[in-house]
Amino acid sequence: MSAKELFIRYLIMVPGIFILSFGIAFITKAGLGTSPISSIPYTLSLIIPSITLGQFTIIVNVLFVVAQIIILWGKPGSIMGRAKGKALPWLEAIVQLVLTFALGYGLDLSMWLLKWFEPHNYAAQIGFVVLGCCIMAFGIYIQLIANVAMAPGDALARSIAAVTGKTYSTIRVISDSSMVAFSAILCLIFLHALTGVREGTVLCAILTGNVIRIYKAIGNRIKPTKNAQ
């Protein structure tokens, strides 16, 4: 891969991170929980209000990077679709850590920009959760197109998919559901109510992977058209 192509890929990836963070904030502000991938940081921020959602996101995502290193340790690059090298190059791990801070601060910025946004009509809240899922999934899809590095939570799902041989969308649904379950346990233990995990969270767990699949299908249909031209 040439330096020019790598630069272009990173240019594609950067807006994907901020679209992702805005989608997460949009879902959270809808008032029906948050996205599954942010359910643990959000629940922790409710338990310890002195630490923001973005800050807890940074902490949790650093752990996700460590988990990837453990899962992919010693695996060849071919398992991740690379011609050579390691499955998780150190450079990519470092980039993911940089993206972790970008995602965390981008999330806090998005929450601040949406501080006025507090829908109270239940139907509108559900609609905004669905819209937020579409925004978030599009951010993830852009990262998949860039194919240089992803936000740690998404990259962890990709790593598990590569090792198990399952599709990314399938693993994403499973990982999201697991995070929701763990967050629910934290809520019940420390908050005595499912404050951070609600129907919006479950809806995101069901929708996100499927919406990404739709984006992929649309992208695959567009590619042949471009080649034909």
N, C-alpha and C positions, 0 to 999 in steps of 0.2 A: 504494500500500500504506500503510495507516494505521500510526501508531506502535504501536498496540495489537497489530495483526497481526504487525508486525515483531518486537515483543518476544516474542510467543508462538513465532514461528519460531526465534528464538535460544534460547528455553527448550527447544525440541525438539532443537536442534542440539547443545547442550552435552553432554547424556548420550550422544549419538551418538559424540562424540569420545572419551569415556572408555570406552565399550563397545568402540570400535575399539582403543584402546590395550591394554585388558585381553585382547582376543582375540589381538592380536599377541604379547603376553607369554605367553599360554597356549600358543600354538603353539611359541614359542621354547623354553619350559621343557619341552616334550614331548621335546626332545632329538634331533629329526630335521631340523634346520635351522630356518629361520624363515619368515615370510610373504614372498612375493616383494617386496612394497612396502617391506619392512624388510631385505631381503637385503643391500643395499649398506651401510646403516649397521651392520648386525650384523657383516658381514665386516670392515668397517673397525675396529669395536670389538675384533675378534679380532686384527687386525694391530697396532693401537695400543691395548692394554688400559687405558692411563691415561685414555682418554676413553670414557665410558659409551655404551651403546646409545642412550639417550635424547638425549645430547648430539650424537652423530653424526646422529641423526634430525633434530634441529633444523637442523644445518648443511645436510644434503641437501635438506630441505624448503624452506629459504630459496632454494636453487637452483631448486627446482620452481616457486616463485612467480615468479622471474625468467624462467623458461622460458615460463610462461603469458603474461606481459606481452609477450614477444617474439612468441609465436604469435598472440595476439589483438590486437596493436597495430593500431589503425585500423579494426578490425572493428565493425560496428553491434551494438547490444544485441540485436536480433532474432535473431541467430545463436545466442544463448544463451537464447532464449525470453522476452526482455524486450521490453516495448512500446517503450522508447526508451532513450537513453543509450548508453554504451560497452559493449563485450562484457565487459570486465573493469574495472569502476569502481575507482577508487583506494581507496575505502572497503572494498570486498571484498578487495582485495589486502592492506590493512592488517589486516583481520579474519583473513585466512588466516595472516598472520605471527603474530598473537596465538595462533591455534589451533595453530600450529607449536610454540610454546613449551608450550602446554597438552598437546599430544600427546607432546612429548619428556619433560616432567616426569611426565606421567601414565604413560608407558611405564616410566620408571625406578621409579615408585611401584608399578606393577603387578608388575614384576620382583621388587621387594623383598617385596611381599605373597605372591608365589608362590615365594619362596626355598626353601621346604620341599618344593616340588612337583618331584620327580625320578623319574618312572616309568622302570622298567628293562625291563619286559616289552614286547617289540616290538609285539605285537598291541594292547596298551593304548596305546602311543605313537602308533600309527597312528590309533586311535580318538580320542585326545585332539587330534591334529592336525585331524581332521575336525570335531570339536566346536569347536575354536578357530576354524576357518574359518567356521563358522556364526555364531559370536559376532562375529567381525570383520565379516562380510558384513552382519549386522544393524546394526552401528554405521554402516556406510557407507549402508545403506538409510535409516536415520533421517536422515542428513545430506541425502540426496536428497529426502526428504519436506519437510524444513525449507526447502530451496531458497534459502538466503541466502548460505551459504559452506560450503566443504568443506575437509577436510584437503588440503593442497597436492598430495600425490601423487594423490589421487582427483580433485581439481579439474583437474589436468593431463590426466588421462585424459578427463575430461568436455570439456575445451577441444579436445583433439585430435579427439574424436568429433564435436563441433559443426563444426569446420573441414572434416573429411573427409566428413561426412554418414553416418558409420557409427554403429551403436548403441553406447551406453556400455559394455554388457557385452562386446561384441566387442573394443573398444579396450582394455578393462581386461585381458582375457586376453592380448592382444598386448603391452601395456606390462609386465605382470607377467613374461611370458616373457623379454622383453628385459632386465629388471632381473636376473632369475635368471642369464641368460647372462653379463652383465657381472660379476656377483658371482662366478660360477664362474671367470672369467678371473683376477680378483683373488686368489681363493683359491689357484689353481694357481701364480700368479707369486710370491706372498708367503708362503703357508702350505704350498705343495707338496702340498696335499690339499684335497678338497672339504669342508672342515670346516664352513664357514658355509652351504653349499648342499647339501642332501641330498634324499632322496625326499619328505620332508615339504614342502619348498619347492615341488617340482614338483607335488605333490598340491594345494597351495594355489593355484598358478597355474591349474590346471585347474578347481578347484571354485569359487573366489570369485565370478567373474563369473556362473556358472551359478546359484549359490545366491542372489545378488542378483536374478536373473531370476525365481526362484521366489517370493521375497519380494514382488516387484512384482506377480506374477500373483495372489498371495493378497490383496494390498492392493487390486488392481483389482476383485476379486470382492466384497470387503467394502464398497466405496464405493457400488455400486448399492443394496445392502441398506439402507444408512443413509439414502440418498436416498428410498427407498421408504417408510421409516418417517416 
